[in-house]
Amino acid sequence: MNNIIKHTIQESIITTFNEEEIFKAIAKLNSGKTSDEYSLTAEHFKYAGRSIIPNILSLFNKIMQTGEIPKVFKTGIMTPVHKKGKDSTLPTNYRGITVTSALWKIFEYAILDKMTELNNNQSELQFGFTKGLSPIMAALIVSEGIVHAKQQDMTMFLATLDSQKAFDVVHHMILLEKLFYEVPPDIWRVVKDLYSNMSSKIKWNNYTSKQFPIHQGVRQGGVLSTHLYKPYINDLPEELERRD
């Protein structure tokens, strides 16, 4: 696989960014959020104006050229957040929200705009995390099916499946295989490097744990996470539809 990617990248054009793209990516950062491990927030980059953009641009284009991501971008601080209404004594009733580098979020926004072909083949039965769509639309399909069954005096069976901790159990190799034909080779290489040697620390009651490796999952709260999860799960609704 690595040899194929290397050969393909040599024959393709390497993705690059310009200053305007970096400026727009910074503008997309959400203000008022928790600072990252290095005490940086979105406001630091927004209020710095255009003066820091050349340095950021140089770094991001170097990442695209080499396909290697700095280690500081591969780690994050994970905070367990209690699910409202659930038993607080059970570890399964907490959702891990990871705060990553604010600078890395800028890169995520910038590269997302380059991933124009990602999710072009998204199943019509996927409604989550998609602009212009809502899970309410999926509920409408179900309710219309129920109405139709009643009108036709038909027996209707409904099976529900809760994909528990869906983001946390994403298999990295399967994800990369599915992304292989969805994004340009150089971007695929960067995503592959991101999910190599990834790590986190746990923050709880003002204490921070030692760093530990992450071998599966896409980060809760990551800019790219929902966009990567959709092609990962896309085969499921398509397969269910084929077996109708």
Backbone as CSV, one residue per row, in Angstrom:
resi,resn,N_x,N_y,N_z,CA_x,CA_y,CA_z,C_x,C_y,C_z
1,MET,0.827,-1.202,0.000,0.000,0.000,0.000,0.866,1.259,0.000
2,ASN,1.899,1.289,0.869,2.756,2.465,0.958,3.479,2.741,-0.350
3,ASN,3.931,1.667,-1.030,4.616,1.841,-2.312,3.674,2.388,-3.372
4,ILE,2.426,1.911,-3.340,1.427,2.397,-4.296,1.182,3.885,-4.076
5,ILE,1.020,4.274,-2.819,0.773,5.674,-2.496,1.962,6.538,-2.900
6,LYS,3.167,6.070,-2.592,4.368,6.833,-2.923,4.469,7.060,-4.422
7,HIS,4.218,6.010,-5.203,4.283,6.115,-6.661,3.197,7.053,-7.178
8,THR,1.991,6.952,-6.618,0.873,7.784,-7.061,1.129,9.249,-6.752
9,ILE,1.675,9.533,-5.568,1.953,10.909,-5.173,3.008,11.527,-6.077
10,GLN,4.013,10.730,-6.454,5.061,11.230,-7.334,4.503,11.670,-8.682
11,GLU,3.403,11.044,-9.101,2.814,11.362,-10.394,1.682,12.388,-10.296
12,SER,1.346,12.813,-9.085,0.242,13.754,-8.906,0.753,15.098,-8.397
13,ILE,-0.139,16.075,-8.405,0.190,17.410,-7.924,-0.047,17.467,-6.413
14,ILE,0.947,17.960,-5.682,0.822,18.065,-4.234,-0.099,19.235,-3.882
15,THR,-1.040,18.982,-3.000,-1.959,20.023,-2.551,-1.201,21.109,-1.795
16,THR,-1.491,22.359,-2.107,-0.879,23.485,-1.392,-1.975,24.454,-0.949
17,PHE,-1.636,25.257,0.031,-2.556,26.275,0.533,-2.036,27.655,0.162
18,ASN,-2.917,28.645,0.203,-2.493,30.030,0.046,-2.933,30.824,1.276
19,GLU,-2.482,32.063,1.375,-2.745,32.853,2.576,-4.237,33.090,2.805
20,GLU,-4.993,33.281,1.741,-6.422,33.537,1.888,-7.143,32.318,2.461
21,GLU,-6.715,31.119,2.057,-7.319,29.888,2.576,-7.036,29.730,4.065
22,ILE,-5.834,30.104,4.482,-5.489,30.031,5.905,-6.312,31.047,6.692
23,PHE,-6.466,32.244,6.140,-7.245,33.293,6.797,-8.694,32.846,6.995
24,LYS,-9.276,32.229,5.978,-10.657,31.745,6.062,-10.781,30.606,7.073
25,ALA,-9.762,29.740,7.131,-9.777,28.628,8.088,-9.745,29.147,9.522
26,ILE,-8.943,30.176,9.768,-8.870,30.773,11.106,-10.220,31.369,11.495
27,ALA,-10.885,31.991,10.532,-12.188,32.618,10.797,-13.242,31.593,11.206
28,LYS,-13.050,30.331,10.813,-14.019,29.278,11.129,-13.865,28.733,12.547
29,LEU,-12.763,29.059,13.214,-12.558,28.579,14.583,-13.644,29.123,15.501
30,ASN,-14.111,28.283,16.408,-15.142,28.696,17.362,-14.504,29.423,18.541
31,SER,-14.944,30.632,18.784,-14.422,31.421,19.901,-15.052,30.968,21.212
32,GLY,-14.393,31.312,22.307,-14.937,31.006,23.624,-14.760,29.570,24.061
33,LYS,-13.885,28.836,23.392,-13.662,27.434,23.728,-12.469,27.280,24.665
34,THR,-12.368,26.097,25.273,-11.265,25.791,26.180,-9.928,25.877,25.458
35,SER,-8.923,26.387,26.143,-7.585,26.464,25.551,-7.004,25.070,25.391
36,ASP,-6.061,24.927,24.464,-5.446,23.625,24.235,-4.317,23.380,25.237
37,GLU,-3.570,22.323,25.010,-2.498,21.934,25.932,-1.434,23.012,26.058
38,TYR,-1.342,23.868,25.058,-0.305,24.904,25.034,-0.881,26.280,25.372
39,SER,-2.089,26.271,25.975,-2.781,27.492,26.422,-3.156,28.411,25.271
40,LEU,-3.310,27.846,24.084,-3.711,28.628,22.915,-5.205,28.442,22.655
41,THR,-5.858,29.511,22.246,-7.276,29.468,21.909,-7.485,30.043,20.516
42,ALA,-8.713,29.940,20.034,-9.046,30.503,18.720,-8.782,32.001,18.694
43,GLU,-9.037,32.662,19.823,-8.873,34.117,19.873,-7.435,34.549,19.601
44,HIS,-6.457,33.760,20.040,-5.059,34.116,19.791,-4.793,34.266,18.296
45,PHE,-5.331,33.348,17.514,-5.093,33.369,16.074,-5.965,34.405,15.373
46,LYS,-7.183,34.582,15.851,-8.078,35.564,15.227,-7.581,36.987,15.444
47,TYR,-7.148,37.292,16.671,-6.721,38.651,16.984,-5.310,38.946,16.479
48,ALA,-4.565,37.918,16.145,-3.220,38.135,15.594,-3.286,38.702,14.182
49,GLY,-4.445,38.535,13.546,-4.598,39.069,12.192,-3.770,38.302,11.175
50,ARG,-3.391,38.991,10.142,-2.670,38.348,9.033,-1.169,38.225,9.279
51,SER,-0.679,38.790,10.370,0.768,38.806,10.596,1.359,37.412,10.780
52,ILE,0.557,36.472,11.312,1.086,35.127,11.562,0.804,34.158,10.414
53,ILE,0.006,34.590,9.455,-0.409,33.679,8.391,0.764,33.127,7.574
54,PRO,1.771,33.931,7.201,2.889,33.361,6.432,3.570,32.189,7.131
55,ASN,3.728,32.268,8.451,4.366,31.173,9.189,3.489,29.927,9.207
56,ILE,2.188,30.132,9.408,1.258,29.000,9.395,1.223,28.377,8.008
57,LEU,1.196,29.210,6.993,1.168,28.731,5.608,2.389,27.878,5.303
58,SER,3.551,28.330,5.732,4.787,27.581,5.493,4.729,26.207,6.159
59,LEU,4.228,26.161,7.388,4.120,24.895,8.120,3.157,23.944,7.428
60,PHE,1.984,24.430,7.056,0.963,23.570,6.454,1.407,23.030,5.096
61,ASN,2.041,23.855,4.306,2.521,23.383,3.002,3.661,22.378,3.160
62,LYS,4.443,22.533,4.225,5.501,21.557,4.508,4.887,20.212,4.883
63,ILE,3.803,20.236,5.640,3.104,18.999,6.002,2.616,18.287,4.751
64,MET,2.028,19.034,3.818,1.520,18.434,2.587,2.657,17.896,1.727
65,GLN,3.774,18.580,1.729,4.916,18.161,0.919,5.538,16.871,1.437
66,THR,5.649,16.747,2.748,6.317,15.588,3.346,5.343,14.482,3.746
67,GLY,4.085,14.847,3.967,3.110,13.864,4.439,3.287,13.523,5.904
68,GLU,4.048,14.338,6.617,4.328,14.076,8.030,3.760,15.185,8.906
69,ILE,3.055,14.780,9.953,2.420,15.717,10.869,3.239,15.809,12.155
70,PRO,3.512,17.013,12.651,4.239,17.150,13.921,3.537,16.395,15.051
71,LYS,4.319,15.814,15.934,3.765,15.009,17.026,2.807,15.802,17.909
72,VAL,3.042,17.103,18.043,2.184,17.913,18.918,0.755,17.989,18.382
73,PHE,0.581,17.715,17.083,-0.760,17.716,16.499,-1.468,16.379,16.691
74,LYS,-0.738,15.368,17.098,-1.306,14.018,17.205,-1.789,13.677,18.610
75,THR,-1.650,14.611,19.518,-2.073,14.349,20.887,-3.166,15.329,21.288
76,GLY,-3.870,15.007,22.338,-4.940,15.880,22.812,-5.244,15.607,24.270
77,ILE,-6.021,16.493,24.859,-6.452,16.339,26.245,-7.909,15.902,26.242
78,MET,-8.167,14.694,26.741,-9.525,14.151,26.749,-10.176,14.381,28.115
79,THR,-11.348,14.983,28.090,-12.112,15.220,29.315,-13.392,14.402,29.288
80,PRO,-13.600,13.518,30.269,-14.853,12.750,30.330,-16.024,13.672,30.682
81,VAL,-17.048,13.675,29.855,-18.236,14.507,30.086,-19.419,13.594,30.384
82,HIS,-20.049,13.817,31.526,-21.168,12.971,31.953,-22.381,13.154,31.048
83,LYS,-22.991,12.046,30.664,-24.214,12.089,29.862,-25.393,12.393,30.777
84,LYS,-26.079,13.469,30.490,-27.170,13.947,31.337,-28.224,12.865,31.564
85,GLY,-28.590,12.689,32.831,-29.636,11.734,33.175,-29.153,10.311,33.363
86,LYS,-27.854,10.074,33.160,-27.292,8.733,33.298,-26.623,8.569,34.660
87,ASP,-26.434,7.325,35.069,-25.780,7.001,36.337,-24.321,7.454,36.289
88,SER,-23.957,8.412,37.136,-22.609,8.988,37.108,-21.545,8.049,37.653
89,THR,-21.946,6.923,38.261,-20.965,5.982,38.809,-20.472,4.983,37.768
90,LEU,-21.104,4.979,36.586,-20.715,4.036,35.530,-19.840,4.731,34.486
91,PRO,-18.640,4.208,34.241,-17.740,4.814,33.248,-18.355,4.896,31.851
92,THR,-19.264,3.970,31.532,-19.869,3.953,30.197,-20.813,5.132,29.968
93,ASN,-21.147,5.838,31.040,-22.064,6.972,30.913,-21.328,8.303,30.792
94,TYR,-20.101,8.226,30.300,-19.316,9.430,30.050,-18.861,9.443,28.593
95,ARG,-18.849,10.622,28.013,-18.370,10.795,26.642,-17.045,11.547,26.685
96,GLY,-16.029,11.005,26.025,-14.720,11.638,26.038,-14.602,12.716,24.974
97,ILE,-14.501,13.976,25.382,-14.317,15.083,24.449,-12.845,15.468,24.451
98,THR,-12.220,15.415,23.284,-10.791,15.677,23.176,-10.524,17.086,22.664
99,VAL,-9.722,17.824,23.411,-9.286,19.155,22.984,-7.924,19.006,22.327
100,THR,-7.858,19.309,21.044,-6.601,19.209,20.307,-6.005,20.597,20.102
101,SER,-4.841,20.620,19.515,-4.153,21.879,19.255,-5.024,22.827,18.433
102,ALA,-5.107,24.085,18.859,-5.874,25.087,18.108,-5.286,25.274,16.716
103,LEU,-3.979,25.166,16.609,-3.323,25.290,15.309,-3.705,24.129,14.399
104,TRP,-3.846,22.940,14.991,-4.250,21.777,14.201,-5.672,21.939,13.670
105,LYS,-6.541,22.558,14.450,-7.908,22.785,13.981,-7.917,23.679,12.740
106,ILE,-7.005,24.633,12.702,-6.896,25.484,11.505,-6.538,24.622,10.304
107,PHE,-5.601,23.706,10.510,-5.210,22.801,9.419,-6.391,21.939,8.985
108,GLU,-7.163,21.438,9.947,-8.319,20.607,9.619,-9.319,21.371,8.754
109,TYR,-9.611,22.606,9.129,-10.546,23.413,8.330,-9.988,23.674,6.934
110,ALA,-8.688,23.942,6.855,-8.068,24.242,5.567,-8.076,23.024,4.648
111,ILE,-7.740,21.865,5.189,-7.658,20.666,4.352,-9.046,20.135,4.011
112,LEU,-10.022,20.392,4.869,-11.386,19.941,4.595,-11.912,20.570,3.306
113,ASP,-11.555,21.818,3.070,-11.983,22.489,1.838,-11.331,21.882,0.600
114,LYS,-10.236,21.143,0.790,-9.554,20.487,-0.332,-10.121,19.086,-0.593
115,MET,-10.876,18.581,0.352,-11.413,17.217,0.227,-12.789,17.270,-0.437
116,THR,-12.822,17.862,-1.612,-14.094,18.132,-2.292,-14.828,16.869,-2.714
117,GLU,-14.091,15.778,-2.944,-14.729,14.549,-3.412,-15.190,13.652,-2.268
118,LEU,-14.812,14.017,-1.037,-15.188,13.202,0.112,-16.701,13.219,0.298
119,ASN,-17.264,12.038,0.447,-18.703,11.850,0.663,-19.563,12.188,-0.554
120,ASN,-18.931,12.240,-1.755,-19.724,12.411,-2.979,-20.660,11.224,-3.189
121,ASN,-20.229,10.055,-2.697,-21.019,8.834,-2.872,-21.811,8.481,-1.614
122,GLN,-22.085,9.477,-0.802,-22.805,9.226,0.446,-24.192,8.661,0.173
123,SER,-24.547,7.635,0.927,-25.863,7.016,0.796,-26.971,8.033,1.074
124,GLU,-28.055,7.919,0.328,-29.207,8.797,0.547,-29.879,8.522,1.889
125,LEU,-29.493,7.425,2.525,-30.070,7.073,3.823,-29.242,7.596,4.993
126,GLN,-28.172,8.334,4.694,-27.383,8.982,5.743,-27.878,10.419,5.912
127,PHE,-28.265,10.770,7.116,-28.814,12.101,7.365,-28.006,12.906,8.383
128,GLY,-27.146,12.245,9.124,-26.396,12.937,10.165,-25.184,13.675,9.632
129,PHE,-24.829,14.766,10.309,-23.601,15.522,10.016,-23.518,15.980,8.554
130,THR,-24.647,16.245,7.932,-24.663,16.628,6.521,-25.453,17.921,6.345
131,LYS,-24.836,18.895,5.699,-25.471,20.194,5.480,-26.769,20.025,4.692
132,GLY,-27.827,20.632,5.191,-29.117,20.573,4.517,-29.955,19.370,4.894
133,LEU,-29.364,18.457,5.685,-30.094,17.267,6.120,-30.177,17.234,7.642
134,SER,-31.088,16.411,8.153,-31.277,16.295,9.593,-31.808,14.909,9.922
135,PRO,-31.460,14.364,11.097,-32.039,13.081,11.518,-33.568,13.112,11.553
136,ILE,-34.135,14.317,11.679,-35.595,14.435,11.660,-36.154,13.913,10.340
137,MET,-35.385,14.091,9.262,-35.809,13.601,7.950,-35.869,12.077,7.942
138,ALA,-34.942,11.447,8.659,-34.972,9.987,8.765,-36.207,9.545,9.541
139,ALA,-36.535,10.301,10.591,-37.734,9.991,11.376,-38.994,10.139,10.528
140,LEU,-38.965,11.098,9.595,-40.115,11.306,8.711,-40.350,10.086,7.820
141,ILE,-39.255,9.498,7.325,-39.370,8.299,6.489,-40.036,7.171,7.277
142,VAL,-39.614,7.018,8.538,-40.191,5.970,9.387,-41.678,6.228,9.625
143,SER,-42.012,7.471,9.970,-43.417,7.792,10.256,-44.289,7.617,9.021
144,GLU,-43.759,7.973,7.850,-44.513,7.779,6.611,-44.714,6.291,6.325
145,GLY,-43.699,5.493,6.663,-43.814,4.049,6.485,-44.896,3.459,7.375
146,ILE,-44.976,3.978,8.598,-46.004,3.511,9.535,-47.400,3.869,9.025
147,VAL,-47.539,5.105,8.547,-48.838,5.541,8.013,-49.252,4.674,6.829
148,HIS,-48.292,4.409,5.930,-48.579,3.588,4.750,-49.002,2.177,5.156
149,ALA,-48.301,1.607,6.143,-48.627,0.250,6.598,-50.040,0.191,7.175
150,LYS,-50.409,1.212,7.924,-51.759,1.250,8.499,-52.820,1.372,7.409
151,GLN,-52.541,2.233,6.430,-53.515,2.434,5.352,-53.729,1.169,4.532
152,GLN,-52.653,0.401,4.372,-52.724,-0.822,3.574,-53.032,-2.050,4.427
153,ASP,-53.283,-1.809,5.711,-53.567,-2.905,6.644,-52.454,-3.953,6.613
154,MET,-51.217,-3.461,6.627,-50.037,-4.328,6.577,-49.390,-4.394,7.960
155,THR,-48.692,-5.506,8.206,-47.910,-5.634,9.433,-46.530,-5.037,9.188
156,MET,-46.111,-4.146,10.046,-44.816,-3.491,9.880,-43.898,-3.855,11.041
157,PHE,-42.674,-4.233,10.713,-41.667,-4.552,11.727,-40.579,-3.482,11.678
158,LEU,-40.203,-2.980,12.826,-39.191,-1.934,12.912,-38.068,-2.378,13.841
159,ALA,-36.854,-2.407,13.313,-35.681,-2.762,14.124,-34.811,-1.522,14.292
160,THR,-34.397,-1.248,15.501,-33.533,-0.095,15.767,-32.161,-0.584,16.227
161,LEU,-31.139,0.142,15.820,-29.760,-0.220,16.156,-29.045,1.008,16.690
162,ASP,-28.562,0.921,17.907,-27.817,2.018,18.515,-26.328,1.736,18.346
163,SER,-25.676,2.559,17.556,-24.240,2.385,17.332,-23.493,2.994,18.520
164,GLN,-23.367,2.208,19.581,-22.803,2.697,20.837,-21.329,3.060,20.689
165,LYS,-20.984,4.262,21.159,-19.602,4.750,21.109,-19.032,4.616,19.695
166,ALA,-19.829,5.015,18.715,-19.479,4.808,17.308,-18.131,5.419,16.940
167,PHE,-17.902,6.658,17.333,-16.649,7.329,16.980,-15.445,6.653,17.631
168,ASP,-15.663,6.082,18.819,-14.544,5.538,19.595,-14.032,4.199,19.079
169,VAL,-14.815,3.507,18.268,-14.425,2.160,17.848,-14.092,2.076,16.357
170,VAL,-13.918,3.205,15.704,-13.547,3.197,14.283,-12.182,2.534,14.112
171,HIS,-12.128,1.520,13.241,-10.882,0.800,12.959,-10.083,1.616,11.949
172,HIS,-8.882,2.027,12.332,-8.111,2.942,11.497,-7.783,2.382,10.116
173,MET,-7.407,1.116,10.041,-7.041,0.543,8.742,-8.251,0.453,7.817
174,ILE,-9.399,0.085,8.371,-10.619,0.028,7.555,-10.987,1.427,7.078
175,LEU,-10.855,2.414,7.956,-11.132,3.796,7.578,-10.234,4.235,6.430
176,LEU,-8.948,3.939,6.530,-8.000,4.341,5.493,-8.288,3.642,4.171
177,GLU,-8.689,2.383,4.241,-9.040,1.655,3.020,-10.229,2.310,2.317
178,LYS,-11.201,2.755,3.095,-12.388,3.372,2.504,-12.104,4.776,1.982
179,LEU,-11.125,5.447,2.581,-10.773,6.788,2.137,-9.873,6.781,0.911
180,PHE,-9.288,5.633,0.609,-8.262,5.541,-0.432,-8.739,6.107,-1.766
181,TYR,-9.982,5.815,-2.132,-10.507,6.287,-3.416,-11.394,7.526,-3.260
182,GLU,-11.448,8.068,-2.052,-12.326,9.209,-1.784,-11.585,10.544,-1.793
183,VAL,-10.283,10.515,-1.514,-9.523,11.764,-1.398,-8.237,11.658,-2.216
184,PRO,-7.624,12.801,-2.584,-6.353,12.778,-3.314,-5.275,12.028,-2.534
185,PRO,-4.311,11.416,-3.241,-3.276,10.602,-2.585,-2.482,11.337,-1.512
186,ASP,-2.136,12.603,-1.755,-1.328,13.320,-0.766,-2.132,13.621,0.504
187,ILE,-3.424,13.868,0.352,-4.275,14.088,1.525,-4.478,12.777,2.281
188,TRP,-4.632,11.677,1.535,-4.752,10.359,2.168,-3.512,10.070,3.007
189,ARG,-2.350,10.420,2.478,-1.092,10.180,3.196,-1.055,10.969,4.509
190,VAL,-1.554,12.189,4.486,-1.584,13.013,5.694,-2.543,12.426,6.731
191,VAL,-3.721,11.984,6.283,-4.687,11.366,7.202,-4.096,10.095,7.804
192,LYS,-3.401,9.323,6.980,-2.756,8.092,7.455,-1.731,8.416,8.538
193,ASP,-0.947,9.468,8.326,0.068,9.832,9.310,-0.578,10.344,10.597
194,LEU,-1.706,11.034,10.453,-2.420,11.533,11.629,-2.818,10.390,12.549
195,TYR,-3.279,9.283,11.955,-3.747,8.153,12.754,-2.643,7.139,13.033
196,SER,-1.412,7.554,12.866,-0.256,6.743,13.261,0.366,7.394,14.497
197,ASN,0.574,6.616,15.530,1.183,7.118,16.767,0.378,8.257,17.396
198,MET,-0.933,8.158,17.321,-1.801,9.152,17.943,-1.897,8.859,19.441
199,SER,-2.068,9.900,20.247,-2.102,9.701,21.696,-3.034,10.710,22.363
200,SER,-3.319,10.471,23.630,-4.165,11.371,24.414,-3.719,11.374,25.868
201,LYS,-4.217,12.356,26.583,-4.079,12.424,28.034,-5.478,12.654,28.604
202,ILE,-5.709,12.185,29.819,-7.005,12.373,30.465,-6.910,13.504,31.489
203,LYS,-7.855,14.430,31.412,-7.927,15.502,32.409,-9.160,15.290,33.268
204,TRP,-8.944,15.229,34.579,-10.055,14.977,35.502,-9.787,15.711,36.813
205,ASN,-10.697,16.593,37.210,-10.561,17.357,38.456,-9.203,18.053,38.561
206,ASN,-8.827,18.724,37.491,-7.584,19.513,37.424,-6.316,18.664,37.428
207,TYR,-6.457,17.347,37.306,-5.296,16.470,37.185,-5.219,15.952,35.748
208,THR,-4.006,15.826,35.247,-3.804,15.339,33.880,-2.955,14.078,33.912
209,SER,-3.405,13.042,33.232,-2.706,11.755,33.235,-1.478,11.789,32.338
210,LYS,-0.741,10.703,32.383,0.365,10.536,31.446,-0.199,10.239,30.052
211,GLN,0.599,10.488,29.074,0.197,10.253,27.686,0.073,8.759,27.409
212,PHE,-0.959,8.370,26.654,-1.143,6.963,26.293,-1.553,6.878,24.823
213,PRO,-1.236,5.766,24.151,-1.514,5.643,22.710,-2.993,5.420,22.413
214,ILE,-3.427,5.902,21.254,-4.784,5.690,20.754,-4.694,4.824,19.505
215,HIS,-5.307,3.643,19.547,-5.202,2.696,18.433,-6.473,2.604,17.594
216,GLN,-7.535,3.255,18.020,-8.778,3.206,17.252,-9.604,4.458,17.534
217,GLY,-10.582,4.696,16.676,-11.500,5.807,16.886,-11.085,7.092,16.192
218,VAL,-12.088,7.939,15.938,-11.838,9.303,15.478,-12.190,10.224,16.637
219,ARG,-11.496,11.324,16.749,-11.613,12.163,17.937,-12.987,12.832,18.048
220,GLN,-13.590,12.726,19.250,-14.809,13.474,19.535,-14.446,14.955,19.534
221,GLY,-15.141,15.751,18.742,-14.865,17.180,18.703,-13.901,17.594,17.618
222,GLY,-13.300,16.630,16.913,-12.384,16.959,15.829,-13.132,17.499,14.621
223,VAL,-12.546,18.464,13.929,-13.182,19.066,12.754,-13.427,18.024,11.669
224,LEU,-12.458,17.138,11.455,-12.558,16.142,10.389,-13.359,14.903,10.790
225,SER,-13.579,14.710,12.077,-14.098,13.432,12.569,-15.409,13.004,11.926
226,THR,-16.405,13.890,11.893,-17.696,13.506,11.312,-17.573,13.235,9.824
227,HIS,-16.702,13.984,9.152,-16.516,13.816,7.707,-15.800,12.503,7.387
228,LEU,-14.968,12.025,8.313,-14.289,10.746,8.121,-15.193,9.583,8.517
229,TYR,-16.058,9.816,9.491,-16.937,8.739,9.954,-17.986,8.378,8.907
230,LYS,-18.458,9.344,8.162,-19.526,9.076,7.187,-19.115,8.067,6.115
231,PRO,-17.954,8.193,5.469,-17.571,7.147,4.507,-17.272,5.814,5.185
232,TYR,-16.859,5.871,6.460,-16.568,4.643,7.199,-17.826,3.804,7.378
233,ILE,-18.964,4.469,7.628,-20.216,3.764,7.920,-21.106,3.644,6.683
234,ASN,-20.701,4.241,5.576,-21.577,4.359,4.407,-22.025,3.014,3.842
235,ASP,-21.201,1.988,3.976,-21.557,0.668,3.436,-22.775,0.069,4.129
236,LEU,-22.989,0.423,5.396,-24.077,-0.195,6.166,-25.462,0.118,5.600
237,PRO,-25.851,1.385,5.445,-27.185,1.643,4.877,-27.326,1.139,3.448
238,GLU,-26.232,1.177,2.677,-26.293,0.676,1.303,-26.529,-0.829,1.280
239,GLU,-25.863,-1.557,2.183,-26.029,-3.010,2.245,-27.432,-3.370,2.729
240,LEU,-27.934,-2.643,3.709,-29.286,-2.897,4.203,-30.325,-2.645,3.112
241,GLU,-30.080,-1.624,2.304,-31.014,-1.314,1.218,-30.995,-2.405,0.149
242,ARG,-29.806,-2.947,-0.123,-29.693,-4.014,-1.128,-30.414,-5.276,-0.677
243,ARG,-30.456,-5.494,0.636,-31.065,-6.719,1.162,-32.557,-6.545,1.453
244,ASP,-33.115,-5.439,1.039,-34.535,-5.174,1.286,-35.407,-6.223,0.593
